[in-house]
Amino acid sequence: MLDSWLSLPAGLLIATMVSIIGIGGGILWMPFFLIVLKLRPDVAVLTSLLIQMAGMGSGTLTFSRKKQIDYRLVVFLLVVTVPGIAFGAYLSRLLNPDKMEFILGILAMATAVLFVSASHKYGDLGQERSQLKTARKYAAVTSALAVISGLLSVSIGEWLVPLMRSKLSLRMRVAVATSIATIFGNCVIGVLFHLLLGARADLTVLLWAVPGVLIGGQIGPRIAIHVNDRFLKEIFIFFLTLIGIHLIYNSF
């Protein structure tokens, strides 16, 4: 594919942004694959998961060295998301491309609204570790959201950070680090299910994208403390809104 090289700069930018904000790259990778590279949805989903696995793994390693990850919460979240990811992967084999684009467009718009309405503060006040007793209250919701991860490779990180900040009272840096580690685990699980169902990835795109996300995954955590994340959030909301409108329009 002649345009595959675009995955390198895209990977650098996407991985840097998601490492700072604490979200999964799928909400940005899927539109890039569908709109720019014109990949088939089933190929795009697995390719996106593999790329995110590399990027989130890089970011997880950096946050782990800084001892900022709440590992007990990560394990708990991975356990409750396995059924949802498996069901989402199965659904991805049943839906036609137009419906998947429409769902992705709705998700992009919903994520933008979520970031607009999120009430958590952008300082770093809060706890270093969560109370699993409190986290269990949101297990069912987290499991349901995981269906989206299996279906479209869109991670639950977009919802995890606000949840960790507002309900579990984690510090922003801990919430971001824990979200990145959870997304990495979700990607590994999602890749396994999609491979078992017979999906195939675009290897050429992977070869270009992975170096970009590996570099971006290291850059993001290092500049997070120097960047106004509220400003980044506003840029993120703007682009998500445009992407959502475009995808919904294309689906008709």
C-alpha positions in Angstrom: 0.0 0.0 0.0 1.6 3.2 -1.2 0.2 5.3 1.7 1.4 2.9 4.4 4.3 5.2 5.3 1.8 7.7 6.7 1.4 5.3 9.6 4.8 6.4 10.9 4.1 10.1 11.6 0.5 9.1 12.6 1.9 6.6 15.1 4.3 9.2 16.6 1.6 11.8 17.1 -1.2 9.4 18.3 1.0 7.6 20.8 2.4 10.8 22.2 -1.1 12.2 22.7 -2.6 9.1 24.2 0.3 8.6 26.6 -0.3 12.1 27.9 -4.1 12.0 28.1 -4.3 8.4 29.2 -6.6 7.1 26.5 -6.4 4.3 24.0 -5.3 5.0 20.5 -8.1 3.0 18.8 -10.5 6.0 18.8 -7.9 7.7 16.6 -6.3 4.7 14.7 -9.6 3.4 13.4 -10.7 6.6 11.7 -7.1 6.9 10.2 -7.3 3.4 8.8 -10.9 3.7 7.5 -10.7 7.3 6.1 -7.1 7.7 5.1 -5.8 4.2 4.3 -9.1 2.7 3.3 -8.6 -0.6 5.1 -11.3 -3.1 5.6 -12.9 -2.8 9.1 -11.9 -6.3 10.1 -8.3 -5.7 9.0 -8.3 -2.3 10.6 -9.5 -3.6 14.0 -6.7 -6.2 14.4 -4.0 -3.9 13.0 -5.1 -1.2 15.4 -5.0 -3.6 18.4 -1.5 -4.8 17.5 -0.2 -1.2 17.1 -1.8 -0.2 20.4 -0.3 -3.2 22.1 3.2 -2.0 21.0 2.5 1.6 22.0 0.8 0.8 25.3 3.4 -1.7 26.1 6.1 1.0 25.7 4.1 3.5 27.8 3.5 0.8 30.5 7.2 0.1 30.7 8.0 3.7 31.3 5.2 4.2 33.9 6.3 1.0 35.6 9.8 2.3 36.0 8.3 5.4 37.6 6.3 3.1 40.0 3.0 5.0 39.1 0.8 2.0 38.2 -1.8 0.6 40.5 -1.3 -3.1 39.6 -4.1 -4.4 41.8 -6.6 -2.3 40.0 -5.1 -3.3 36.6 -5.5 -7.0 37.3 -9.1 -6.4 38.6 -10.0 -4.5 35.4 -8.5 -7.1 33.1 -10.5 -9.9 34.7 -13.8 -8.1 34.4 -13.2 -7.0 30.8 -12.4 -10.4 29.3 -16.0 -11.4 28.6 -16.8 -8.1 27.0 -13.8 -8.2 24.7 -14.6 -11.7 23.6 -18.2 -10.8 22.8 -17.1 -7.7 20.9 -14.6 -9.6 18.8 -17.4 -12.0 17.9 -19.7 -9.2 16.9 -17.0 -7.7 14.7 -17.3 -10.7 12.4 -21.1 -10.2 12.0 -21.5 -6.5 11.4 -21.1 -5.0 7.9 -18.6 -2.1 7.3 -21.2 0.7 7.1 -22.6 -0.2 10.5 -19.2 -0.4 12.0 -18.4 3.1 10.7 -21.6 4.4 12.1 -20.9 2.9 15.5 -17.4 4.3 15.5 -18.7 7.8 14.5 -21.2 7.7 17.4 -18.4 6.6 19.8 -16.2 9.4 18.7 -19.0 11.9 19.3 -19.8 10.3 22.7 -16.2 10.4 23.8 -16.0 14.1 22.9 -19.1 14.8 25.0 -17.6 12.8 27.8 -14.4 14.8 27.8 -16.4 18.0 27.7 -18.6 17.0 30.6 -15.9 15.4 32.7 -15.8 17.1 36.1 -12.5 15.8 37.3 -9.8 18.4 38.1 -6.6 18.5 36.2 -4.3 18.9 39.2 -2.5 15.9 40.7 -4.3 15.7 44.1 -5.6 12.3 45.1 -4.6 8.9 46.3 -1.7 6.7 45.1 -3.7 3.5 45.2 -7.4 2.7 44.8 -9.8 0.8 47.0 -10.9 -2.4 45.2 -14.1 -2.4 47.2 -15.1 0.8 45.5 -13.9 -0.4 42.1 -16.2 -3.4 42.3 -19.2 -1.1 42.2 -18.3 -0.3 38.6 -17.4 -3.8 37.4 -20.5 -4.4 35.4 -20.2 -1.0 33.6 -16.5 -1.7 32.8 -17.3 -5.1 31.4 -20.1 -3.7 29.2 -17.7 -1.0 27.8 -15.2 -3.7 27.0 -17.5 -4.9 24.2 -16.5 -1.8 22.3 -12.8 -2.7 22.7 -13.3 -6.1 21.2 -15.6 -4.7 18.4 -13.7 -1.7 17.2 -10.4 -1.7 19.1 -11.6 1.4 20.9 -10.2 1.0 24.4 -12.0 1.8 27.6 -9.3 4.3 28.5 -11.5 7.2 27.5 -13.8 6.3 30.3 -11.3 4.9 32.8 -9.4 8.1 33.5 -12.6 10.1 34.5 -13.7 7.1 36.5 -10.4 6.7 38.3 -10.3 10.4 39.1 -13.9 11.1 40.1 -14.9 7.8 41.7 -11.7 6.2 42.8 -9.9 9.5 43.8 -6.6 8.6 42.2 -4.0 11.1 41.4 -4.0 12.1 37.7 -0.5 10.6 37.0 -1.6 7.3 38.7 -4.9 7.3 36.8 -3.1 7.8 33.5 -0.5 5.2 34.2 -3.0 2.6 35.4 -5.2 3.3 32.4 -2.3 2.8 29.9 -1.4 -0.5 31.6 -5.0 -1.7 31.5 -5.3 -0.8 27.8 -2.1 -2.8 27.1 -3.7 -5.9 28.7 -7.0 -5.4 26.9 -5.1 -5.2 23.5 -3.3 -8.4 24.2 -6.6 -10.1 25.0 -8.3 -8.6 22.0 -5.5 -9.7 19.6 -5.8 -13.3 20.8 -9.6 -13.4 20.3 -9.4 -11.8 16.9 -6.7 -14.2 15.7 -8.7 -17.2 17.0 -11.7 -15.9 14.9 -9.5 -15.8 11.8 -8.8 -12.1 11.5 -5.6 -10.8 9.7 -3.7 -7.6 10.1 -2.0 -5.4 7.5 1.7 -6.2 8.1 3.0 -3.3 5.9 1.1 -0.7 8.0 2.4 -2.4 11.2 6.0 -2.1 10.0 5.6 1.7 9.6 3.4 2.3 12.6 5.1 0.4 15.4 8.3 2.5 15.3 6.2 5.6 15.6 4.2 4.4 18.5 7.2 3.0 20.3 8.9 6.5 20.1 5.6 8.3 21.0 5.0 6.0 23.9 8.3 7.1 25.4 7.9 10.8 24.6 4.4 11.1 26.1 5.1 10.2 29.7 8.2 12.4 29.8 6.5 15.5 28.6 3.2 15.0 30.5 4.3 17.0 33.4 5.3 20.0 31.2 2.2 20.1 29.0 -1.2 21.8 29.7 -3.4 18.7 29.5 -6.5 20.8 29.5 -5.4 22.4 26.2 -4.6 18.9 24.8 -8.1 17.8 25.8 -9.7 20.7 23.9 -7.7 19.8 20.7 -8.7 16.1 21.2 -12.4 17.1 21.6 -12.3 19.2 18.4 -10.8 16.4 16.2 -13.0 13.7 17.7 -16.1 15.8 16.8 -15.0 16.3 13.2 -14.1 12.6 12.9 -17.4 11.5 14.3 -19.4 13.7 11.9 -17.4 12.4 9.0 -17.8 8.7 9.9 -21.5 9.0 10.5 -21.9 10.8 7.2 -19.9 8.2 5.3 -22.0 5.4 6.8 -25.2 6.4 4.9 
